Amino acid sequence: MSKIIVAGGGHGGIVAAALLAKGGLDVTVYEKNKREDMGYDWTDIFNRHSLKAAGMDMPPEDKYSVKTDVTFYGPSERNPFVQRSPKNQPEIKMERKDIYDHIIAYAEQYGVKFEYGVTVKSAECLGNRVVGINTDKGTVYGDLIIDACGCNSPVRRSLPYSCGIQRDMGPYEKFYCYRAFYNRINKDYPAEEFKLTLFPHGIHGIGWVMAEGEWADVLVGKFEPFQKGEVKEFVDYLRTINPIIGKKKVRGGQYAEIPVRQSLAVMTADGYAAIGDSAFMTIPLLGSGMANAFKAAAILADVVLKDEAKAYSRETLWEYQYTYYKKVTNTCAPLAALNNLLVNITPEQIDGLFECDVEAVRQKISKLNKFTEKDQVKDFLEILLILKNASKDRALKAELSTSFKKIAKLSLLISQMPKTYSENEVLSWAQKYNRIFKL
Ligand SMILES: Cc1cc2nc3c(=O)[nH]c(=O)nc-3n(C[C@H](O)[C@H](O)[C@H](O)COP(=O)(O)OP(=O)(O)OC[C@H]3O[C@@H](n4cnc5c(N)ncnc54)[C@H](O)[C@@H]3O)c2cc1C
């Protein structure tokens, strides 16, 4: 029986483990945390249909709620845009610990084994083939290593360069976050349920405040690591524009990083497949990665179970990457092509966008579909196009034009992705793909 190792208890890795064990394979997940410490102390929003796509039932109804409206502000806090969330839309909000309970129960039901408290150090390779993982408890060998260690995966980072898999992220590809829940004060203050400010206080990043019962859920994030004292200053500033945030931290208070870039150009090697954040599967700019990780799990399990020769080679695993790109990256990657805009746009230009009184944009935002990721990305790009045409700011128009040209190139390139694996073709394709996102 094939022995599958899942390095790190990432969401996609655990769900792939469940599906592979269901298909009769021997699967073990190696996770550095203790079971009770898995998952951050906060809530996540994701598309409920992704659970079904990976064969899972919905969690009990008292474990989730439907996502609320989001109100977007520019740095000067004028002229907000409201994104409505109809009650029948598919995005749900759930405690991350409950998400873990749900997926771990799913995996255990099919016999997946979990080794908690094991830190993975690196990939164990024989030539170009990944044959195991080196951990603080010794080396374990397997026929296939599924890398679910997250965006800073030590497995991906230690692969031989000749595998053609990018080890690290570049500038503006990673978002550094701090998230904490504070006591909620001024309960009568008419706060928006979910308020998101772009470039608050001139910081190249975002600040959000979700009013949730007794709590004010605060997230601050930017494209560079926080220096000492910076988070306090950031949260203090948010207090001045959100009078509901109290001083007492009641939950959370954790730092984390999110990939906000295109997914890996090559995510498989002999004996290796990356999934979830370790393959940068989050929706670029938005940073949501849960639904894509679940979808990837279903694709990966399908491809692995079809490999009757149990080769788990670059050739047989390529179908995983190919299908994922056709089903998901094709839709999401255009947002990553807006990276030049992110780097160059100024807080004043953002304010300018919020102040440009384009009825069409407000109408569009108030009616956003939000039913699939495809709709979300399509709507977002349409809004940018309307703004580009309406804006009188020449520099901004030029940046937006550059982004739209990149997006057109990208769609063409994804349609030309090699369908079957050939080293030269794949590496040459990957080079062209990565070049599109170069700043
Ligand atoms: C502040 C914040 C808010 C977010 N909000 C949302 C949201 O609302 N909706 C959404 O869809 N996504 C959200 N995301 C993104 C989401 O967390 C990820 O995209 C998703 O969890 C998929 O990542 P992953 O499970 O592959 O990786 P991770 O969540 O990073 O999990 C990796 C796992 O591997 C383990 N691990 C890491 N290194 C090692 C090692 N060396 N040895 C052993 N184990 C290891 C970790 O302990 C962890 O269990 C958010 C992320 C952050 C940081």
The ligand as a Gaussian input file, in Angstrom:
#p B3LYP/6-31G(d) Opt

LIG

0 1
 C       -5.036000      36.935000       9.394000
 C       -5.481000      35.940000       8.375000
 C       -6.809000      35.893000       8.001000
 C       -7.232000      34.999000       7.018000
 N       -8.546000      34.974000       6.683000
 C       -8.982000      34.089000       5.770000
 C      -10.358000      34.007000       5.459000
 O      -11.184000      34.720000       6.022000
 N      -10.730000      33.106000       4.509000
 C       -9.853000      32.292000       3.870000
 O      -10.242000      31.503000       3.009000
 N       -8.531000      32.360000       4.157000
 C       -8.078000      33.224000       5.086000
 N       -6.744000      33.272000       5.390000
 C       -5.817000      32.428000       4.619000
 C       -5.878000      31.013000       5.138000
 O       -5.386000      30.994000       6.448000
 C       -5.004000      30.083000       4.294000
 O       -5.019000      30.412000       2.945000
 C       -5.514000      28.657000       4.450000
 O       -5.460000      28.329000       5.793000
 C       -4.667000      27.667000       3.659000
 O       -3.395000      27.626000       4.199000
 P       -2.736000      26.239000       4.662000
 O       -3.704000      25.536000       5.513000
 O       -2.199000      25.604000       3.469000
 O       -1.509000      26.780000       5.506000
 P       -1.450000      27.193000       7.006000
 O       -2.747000      27.740000       7.480000
 O       -0.232000      28.051000       7.142000
 O       -1.211000      25.826000       7.753000
 C        0.051000      25.205000       7.753000
 C        0.067000      24.128000       8.813000
 O        1.357000      23.533000       8.795000
 C        1.919000      23.568000      10.094000
 N        3.358000      23.735000       9.954000
 C        4.009000      24.844000       9.480000
 N        5.340000      24.631000       9.483000
 C        5.523000      23.377000       9.954000
 C        6.679000      22.593000      10.186000
 N        7.899000      23.051000       9.955000
 N        6.502000      21.347000      10.661000
 C        5.259000      20.844000      10.921000
 N        4.137000      21.556000      10.727000
 C        4.268000      22.800000      10.245000
 C        1.264000      24.751000      10.784000
 O        1.311000      24.623000      12.182000
 C       -0.150000      24.669000      10.223000
 O       -0.932000      23.771000      10.947000
 C       -6.297000      34.142000       6.387000
 C       -4.963000      34.151000       6.789000
 C       -4.549000      35.037000       7.782000
 C       -3.114000      35.021000       8.193000

